[in-house]
Amino acid sequence: MKIKKGDKVKVIYGKDKGKDGIVERVYAKSEKILLRGINIYKKHIKKNEKMPQGGVVEIPRPLEVSKVLLVCPKCGKTTRVAYEIVKGNKVRICKKCKSKL
């Protein structure tokens, strides 16, 4: 997967279109990512030991990788990711400014 934990991304589809966020967790098998403060849904909780009254809780849900674009830390633009082999190591490259990510 081209996006890793800690990357800054911008949402390009859905209800949170245009928002920026930082990747908290990557789910490689299902190709989804969890972003801090984005794709928040409300869940109704029954009474239990932790919440004696029950209630409504806001939780973040994973978002598909295809709905986000990586933001280059150097040029600050949304970009696609390219790969380049440098000294036997695979390195991610910004397609716009050609810098390492």
HUGI-V240520 format. One record per residue. N is the residue number from 1. PSI is psi in whole degrees, -180 to 180 (999 if undefined). OMEGA is omega in whole degrees, 0 to 359 (NA if undefined). BURIAL is + if it has 16 or more other C-alpha atoms within 10 Angstrom, else -. Layout:
N;PSI;OMEGA;BURIAL
N;PSI;OMEGA;BURIAL
This chain:
1;143;186;-
2;-13;179;-
3;136;183;+
4;169;178;+
5;135;179;-
6;-10;179;-
7;149;174;+
8;128;182;+
9;162;177;+
10;133;181;+
11;131;182;+
12;-11;177;+
13;158;171;-
14;-169;186;-
15;-22;180;-
16;26;182;-
17;131;178;-
18;-11;181;-
19;147;176;-
20;149;178;+
21;165;179;+
22;135;183;+
23;122;178;+
24;-38;183;-
25;147;179;-
26;129;175;+
27;96;188;-
28;-41;184;-
29;-43;180;-
30;1;180;-
31;52;178;-
32;158;177;+
33;153;178;+
34;124;182;+
35;143;180;+
36;119;175;+
37;12;181;-
38;148;181;+
39;49;181;+
40;131;177;+
41;158;179;-
42;136;179;-
43;132;179;-
44;127;183;-
45;133;175;-
46;168;175;-
47;136;174;-
48;-174;183;-
49;-38;181;-
50;-40;179;-
51;90;184;-
52;-26;180;-
53;-15;187;-
54;-162;176;-
55;-168;182;-
56;128;182;-
57;139;177;-
58;127;180;-
59;144;175;-
60;141;177;-
61;151;178;+
62;152;182;+
63;144;180;+
64;144;182;-
65;-30;182;+
66;-13;181;-
67;5;181;-
68;157;174;+
69;142;179;+
70;140;175;+
71;122;181;+
72;129;180;+
73;-23;182;-
74;-54;184;-
75;-16;177;-
76;12;180;-
77;154;174;-
78;139;186;+
79;160;170;+
80;165;185;-
81;134;173;+
82;162;178;-
83;148;178;-
84;143;180;-
85;119;180;-
86;117;180;-
87;41;178;-
88;-2;179;-
89;142;178;-
90;123;185;-
91;138;176;-
92;138;184;+
93;140;173;+
94;129;182;+
95;-22;184;-
96;-47;184;-
97;1;176;-
98;26;178;-
99;161;178;-
100;144;180;+
101;999;NA;+
